[in-house]
Amino acid sequence: MSDCRNTDTMKVLFVDDEEYILHSLGRLFRDEEFEVLTAGSGEEGVRVLETVTGVGVIVSDQRMPGMAGTEFLFRAREIAPDAIRMLLTGYADITAAIDAINRGSASRYISKPFENDELLQIIRDGVARYTLVVENRRLADELRQWNESLRERVMAQTAQIRKNNEELHLLNDRLGKNYRGVIQSFAKLLELRDRESRDHAGNVAALAAGAALNLGLPPEEVETVRVAALLHDIGKIGMSDGHLGFDFSSGEGEGVEEYRQHPVRGQTALDSVEDLRGAGLFIRHHHERFDGGGFPDALAGGNIPLGSRIIALADFADRTMARGEEGGAEVCLKALEGELGKRFDPDLFRHVVKPVRTLYADLRPRSSLVERELPPEELLTGMVLARDVVSGTGLLLLNRGVTLDRMKIQAILRYYQLDPPKGGVRVFTKG
């Protein structure tokens, strides 16, 4: 028996009880790149497999004293399951060879007597098959290790991304709050000069945003409409005090040309802020008429931006309500209907009906509630403002009809420290 414990070299084991056959096989495969091991019996072959690693091909004679070839190969499969196993057999043992193949202990049989060249090629093919199996297993192990390493890296990167996203979300939330605060401050600039329009911008924004939502516009477009509505009169800041509160709806009178420029001034004021340019376009055209008789560019029909058409309806509705006509929201809606096709887009009317009814219903006193004046420290969430909350210098903080929540109460407390008004906050409470 040849005994070699070198684990780096491919090995082929031949098992046969006839020593001269083993010698001839050794000579036949002497110049091959693999090592040849031999064993004179099945028992000896088992010992070789138990002590030597790297055996890739096993060839056993069938007829041997003691352990037959089929039994040996069955044991060999348990010890070296990846090895390519072959059975040397004569014609009389063909049935045993086929049984060994069917049971999986052998991959093929080699008929005796064999041709040297044929046997050489068979063993070389077996070595190549085993080499491929070993290489595939090595690659699979590397792939598994790589996948595990990748999984760990992905998990670590995912955790970092999640952390970054949370931080970014907090930053965006703060930026969003600051952005909305700046927009709200812009809207209040005009209110400091024109007390008659104190809650007009907020009402128009609520109506326009409600109509945009009913139209099914995407959230970003609804927000652009809301911002434009909130700032739609920002261009009036440049008007003279004498003309600021004048009604130019007739299109006549001194100052009408100055008045007609305020939508353009409003767009110009916002144009330097890229995120507000869309709102600026809506502001420029919110005084256009559906029949083409508006200003500043005499646009008509669908050529007027949708946001501008929505704001025009909301602006008219709130100015109608501000006149205090009897009938409230229904009179307002009737007035709007009278202008459809002339001043306003008829297709938009049904989308503004619910926002009008909702907003102006909320502004009516509730018969089951009592109006009380409370210091800001005693305000509770769920209370409804009975009157506008205005700072000491006349800046509108919250509109009447607003339901208080924790953030709104905190804002009132903060303003009562920064710019305290006289008296407390008028709210509706249960009697």
DRENLODREN-927096 format. One record per residue (C-alpha): residue in one letter; x, y, z. Coordinates in steps of 0.1 Angstrom, whole numbers, plus 5000, padded with zeros to 4 digits. Layout:
DRENLODREN-927096
aXYZ/...
//
This chain:
DRENLODREN-927096
m500050005000/s501250354992/d500750585022/c500950965017/r499551225040/n500251525017/t496951715017/d497851944988/t498151684960/m495151524943/k495151144950/v493750844933/l493150524953/f493150184935/v491949884956/d492549524943/d493649194959/e496049114930/e499349284936/y500549274900/i497449474889/l498249734915/h501949754902/s500849784866/l498350064876/g501150244894/r503350234863/l500450334841/f499750654861/r503350734871/d503651044849/e500251194859/e499951504880/f498051324908/e499451074933/v498550704931/l497650514963/t497050144964/a495349904988/g495249524987/s491749475002/g488549665010/e489549675047/e492949825038/g491250075015/v488950195044/r492050245065/v493750455038/l490650675035/e490450725072/t494150835074/v494751015041/t492951335029/g492651454994/v491551134977/g489451244948/v489050924928/i488550564941/v488750264919/s487949924934/d487849564920/q484549394927/r485849044935/m488049054966/p488248824996/g486548955027/m484949295017/a483649304981/g484049604959/t480449714962/e480549705000/f483849885001/l482650164978/f479550195000/r481850255030/a484050485010/r480950705002/e480550755040/i484250845045/a484851055014/p481451155000/d482751394974/a485251134958/i484450994924/r483950614929/m484350354902/l484049974902/l486349734882/t484349434873/g484249134849/y481249034828/a479848804855/d479749094880/i477749344858/t474649304879/a476549404911/a478149694893/i474749824882/d473349784917/a476349984930/i475550264906/n471850264914/r472650284952/g474950574946/s478050424959/a479650424924/s479450664895/r480350414868/y481950074863/i485049974842/s484949644825/k487849394829/p490049354811/f490549724804/e492549904778/n495350124792/d494550434771/e490850404779/l491550374816/l493850664815/q491150884800/i488550764825/i490650844855/r491651174841/d488051264836/g487251154871/v490051374885/a488751664865/r485251614878/y486451594914/t488551904909/l485452084897/v483551974927/v486252094951/e486552424933/n482752474933/r482652404970/r485552644976/l483752914956/a480552844975/d482252885008/e483853204997/l480553324984/r478853235017/q481553415037/w481353715013/n477553725017/e477853705054/s480353985054/l478154185030/r475154125052/e476954265082/r478154565062/v474654615048/m473154595082/a475654845095/q475155075066/t471355045069/a471555135106/q473655435096/i471255535068/r468355505092/k470155725117/n470955975090/n467355965077/e466056025112/e468456325117/l467456455082/h463756415090/l464256615122/l466256875102/n463556885075/d460856915101/r462657215117/l463257375083/g459657315074/k458457485105/n460857775100/y459657795063/r456057805073/g456858055100/v458558285075/i455658255051/q453258335079/s455358635089/f455258765053/a451458735053/k451258935085/l453359225072/l450359365052/e448059315082/l450259555102/r449359825077/d445859725067/r443759635098/e440659575076/s442359265061/r443459125094/d442358765088/h441758775051/a445058605040/g444558315064/n440858265052/v441858275016/a444658025022/a442257785040/l439657805012/a442157774984/a443957475000/g440557305006/a439557354970/a442957224958/l442556914979/n439056854966/l440456874931/g442856594939/l446056794933/p449356644946/p450456764981/e453256974968/e450857164944/v448257204973/e451057364994/t452057594965/v448457714962/r448157755000/v451357965001/a450358174971/a446858234987/l448458335020/l450758585002/h448358694974/d448259054986/i451859084996/g452459334967/k450059584984/i452859665009/g454259904983/m450960094979/s450460434995/d448560455027/g445760655011/h445060384985/l445660075006/g442160025019/f440360164989/d437859944969/f439059944932/s436659674921/s434959924898/g438159974879/e437960354884/g439360614906/e442760764915/g445260494923/v443660224902/e446860184881/e448960154912/y446459894925/r446659694893/q450459654897/h450259484931/p450059124917/v453259194896/r454959344927/g453959034947/q455458804921/t458659014919/a459059014957/l459058634958/d461058564926/s464358574943/v463358274964/e463357974941/d460957764961/l458358044960/r458458114922/g455557884916/a453558074942/g454658394927/l453158294893/f449858224910/i449958564927/r450658754895/h447458614879/h444958594907/h443158904894/e442758774859/r439158704848/f437858384832/d436358604804/g439758774797/g438859114813/g441259094842/f444759214849/p447759244847/d447959034815/a444358984804/l444658604803/a441458404798/g440058054804/g442557784808/n445458014800/i445158144836/p447157914859/l444957674879/g446257804912/s445358154903/r441858064893/i441357884927/i442758184946/a440458424927/l437458234939/a438658214975/d439558584976/f436158684963/a434458454988/d436258595018/r435658965007/t431958885003/m431858745038/a433759045052/r430859265041/g428759095067/e425759035045/e422858835060/g422858465051/g426458385056/a428158115036/e425058055014/v424858415003/c428558404996/l428158094974/k425258254955/a427358554948/l430158324934/e427558144912/g426558484897/e430158534885/l430858184870/g431958204834/k432658574838/r435158624866/f435558264876/d436057914861/p432657734863/d434357394868/l435957504901/f432857614919/r431757274932/h435257224947/v435057544968/v431557484982/k432457265011/p435557475022/v433357785022/r430657625043/t433157465066/l435257775072/y432458025078/a430357775099/d433457745122/l433558125125/r429958155138/p429558145176/r428357815189/s424957845207/s425957575233/l429157755243/v429858075263/e432558325253/r435058385281/e438358575284/l441158365299/p444758435307/p446958235283/e448158015312/e444657875316/l444057785280/l443357415273/t443557205242/g440257175224/m439157525232/v437957735203/l439058095198/a436058335199/r438058625186/d441358685167/v444458665189/v446458985181/s449859085195/g450459405214/t451659575182/g448759455161/l450159145145/l447558865139/l448658545157/l445558315153/n442158365136/r438958325155/g437357985151/v440657805154/t440657505177/l443657515202/d446157245204/r449357215224/m451557385198/k449157675193/i448857735231/q452657735233/a452857995205/i450358215223/l452358195255/r455558285236/y453958585220/y452458705253/q456058725265/l457558885233/d454759125224/p452059115251/p448559245241/k446159395266/g443759155282/g443458775278/v442358535251/r438658515242/v437558155238/f434357955237/t433857725267/k430857525280/g428457745300/
//
